[in-house]
């Protein structure tokens, strides 16, 4: 079986002192077989990359601009992230889609930018509570997969993260059966879009993952890892999740 990929998304949290938590993660990994990543805010990417140099922990960004450079005040390009020491980048997170109006087409353009810069993209998809209650969860998620993944991904390292929007930061978690149903549909869509390459990409689960439920979620069919939010801010919690991988 391929190694699980477990990535912490710090979102807009963390000052310089928080690098101690990242160092604690690296020192506490032990013999885990999982690939591990941390995606801090942009202000910490370079410092975290330096702090974790020589450890197995990958550092990533939380978003990037599609363009290489230009008059885009406040934005960060994929090349800038790579230059700062990032290896990964999260794209299409539900908070970006909902709060900034990011479309599937824009996410696909950002994925191409990540590949251009040599970053491994983590592409996020997921449905809202209203969409799930309307019976549209699978249609919404597979539509996002189809629209957000450019053909250029074939043969390149990437992962897809399924994050039910209604479970992010709420403490609510889908049943294992619900997770497996969506992951199976995502896998079928990945193969449809990318062919054999779509059969190999890990599908991460994200949405209120914590030490108490990580082992059960990570053992579910077609769950190739986890994208962890709040529980990744403290090394003890994140290491507890990794123990289940």
N, C-alpha and C positions, 0 to 999 in steps of 0.2 A: 504494500500500500504506500502511496505517496505521503510524504510528511505533511502534517497539517500546517496551515499558515495562520498564525494568531497575531493580530495587529491591534495596537492600542491607538485610538483616536482621542487626543487630548482636547480637541476643539479649542475654544478660546480660553484656555486655562494654562497657567504655568509661567512663573518668572524664573530667573536664573537659579534660585535655590531649589527649584523642582528637579534640576538635573541630578540631585542626589537620589531621587526616586528611580530615575533611569539607570543610574549606576547600580542601584540595589537590585533592579531587575536583572541586569547583566551578571552580577555576581551570584545571584540566587538561582540561575537557570538550571544548574546541575546537569543531569544527563538527558534533558528533554529532547525528544526527536523532532519537535515542531520547529518550523521556521518562525522567527519572532521579529516583530517590527513595532516601532513606536513612531507616531506622527504628531509631533508637537506643533504649536503655532509657529508661523514663519520666523519670528524673532529668535527662536531657539534651535532652528534646524542646524545651523552651522556649529553652534556650541555643543549640541547634543552629538552630532557626528564626531566631533573631536573627543568628547567625553567617552564615547563608546567605541572609539577606534580600537581595532584588535579584538573586539568581542563579536559574538555571533549576531548581536541585535542590529537589525537594519533600521535605518532612519528614513522617514518619508515626510512629504508635504501633505497638506489637507486639500489642496486645490491648485490649479495653475491656469494661467491665461493661454489661449490657443496660439497667440502670436509669439514670435521670438523676442520682440522688443517693440517699443513705440511709446506713443503718448497715452499711456493707460495708468494714470496716477493711482497709486496704491496697489496695483496688481503685481503678481509675481509670475514670471515665465517658467516653463519646465526647465529651460537651460539654467536659469538662476538657481532653481532647487538643486539640480545636479551639481552645479558649481559649488554649492554650499555643503555638499556631501550626502545629499539624499539619494536613495536607491528606489524608493517607492513613491507613489502619489495616489491619494484618494480622489476620485472624480465622480461627479453626479450624486453626491450625498443628498439625501432628502431635504436637508436643511438648505442646501444650495438650490435645489430644484424649487422648493416652496418659497423660500425667502428672497431669492434672486431671479426667479423666473427662468431658470436654466432648462432648456429644451433638450430632447434626445439628440438633436442635431448638434447643439453646442457641446454636449458631453462627448459625442463622437469626435468632434474637432479637437477637444482637449486630449482625448485618448491618443489621437495621432500626434499631438504635440509631445506628449509624454514619451511615445515611442521614438520620436525624432531626437529627443534629448537622452535616450538611453535609460529612461525610468520605467519601472514595472508598474503599470496602472492597476488600481483596485477600483472597479467600476460598480457603483451602487445602484440598486433597483429596489422598489418596494411600493406597496399599496397603502392607502389611507384606510382608516376604520370605515368611512362611508363607502369606499370602493369594495372593501371586503364584505360589508353587510349587504351590499347590492349584488353580491355574487360575481363580482368582476375581478377578484384578486388575480387569478391566473392570467386573464386577458391583459390586465394592466401591466403585470410584471413581465410577461413574455413580450409584450409590445415595447417595453422599455429596453429589454435585451436586444431586440431586433433593431431598434432605432439608435442605440447608444454604442454599438460595437462596429467599428469600421473593419472592412475586409483586411486592412493592414495588420490586424491582430493575429491572423493565421500564422502559426509558426513562431510567435513571440510569447514571452512570459507575461502572463497577466492573471488576474483572478476577478471573479465577480462576487459581489457581496449582496445577499438578500437581506434587506432590513425592512420589516413591516413597520411603516411609519408610526402606527398606533402603539408599538411596543418600545419605541426609543425613549429612554429616560422616564418611562411611566411605571416601571415595575411589572407591567403586563408582559406575558410571554405566550406565544402560540403553543398549542400542544405539539408534541413530537410528530403526530400524524399530520398536522397542518404544515409544519416545517418540511417534512419529507415530501408532501404533495407538491409544494411550491418548488423545492429543489429539484424534484424529478422533472417538472415542467420546464424549469430553467435549463437543465441539462439537455433536454430534447431540443430546445430552441437554440442552444449553443451549437449543437451538432448540426442543426439545420442551417445556421448562419455561417459557421466556420468550418464545417466538415470535421475531419479527425481531430483537428486542433481543439475543437469545442468539447471533445470527449475527455481531454486531459486537464483543462483549466480547473483549478479548485474553486468550489462555490462556498463562500464563507457565509455564516449566519451572524447577523448583528441585531441587537434589540434586547436590552436588559439582560445581557450575559453576565453572570456573576459566578463566584466560586461554587455556590450551592447547586447551580444547574448546568455548569459547563460540561461536566463529564457526560451527562445524559445527552445533551445537545450535540456534542462533538462525536458521539458514537452513532448518531442517526445516519440513515442512508443518505449518501450524496452530500453530506456536510464535510467539507474539506478544510474547515478552520472557522475562525471567528473574527469579527470586527467589533472590538470592545470599546465602549465609550467611557462612562464615569468610573467603572471599575478598573480602568487602566491607569488612573491618576495616582494610585497608591501601589507601591511595589508588592506589598503583601497580598492585596486582592488580585493583582494581575498574575502573580506567581501561583496563586490558588487556582486560577483559571487554567494556566499552563499545565498544572498538575493533572488536569483532566484530559489533556491532549495526548 
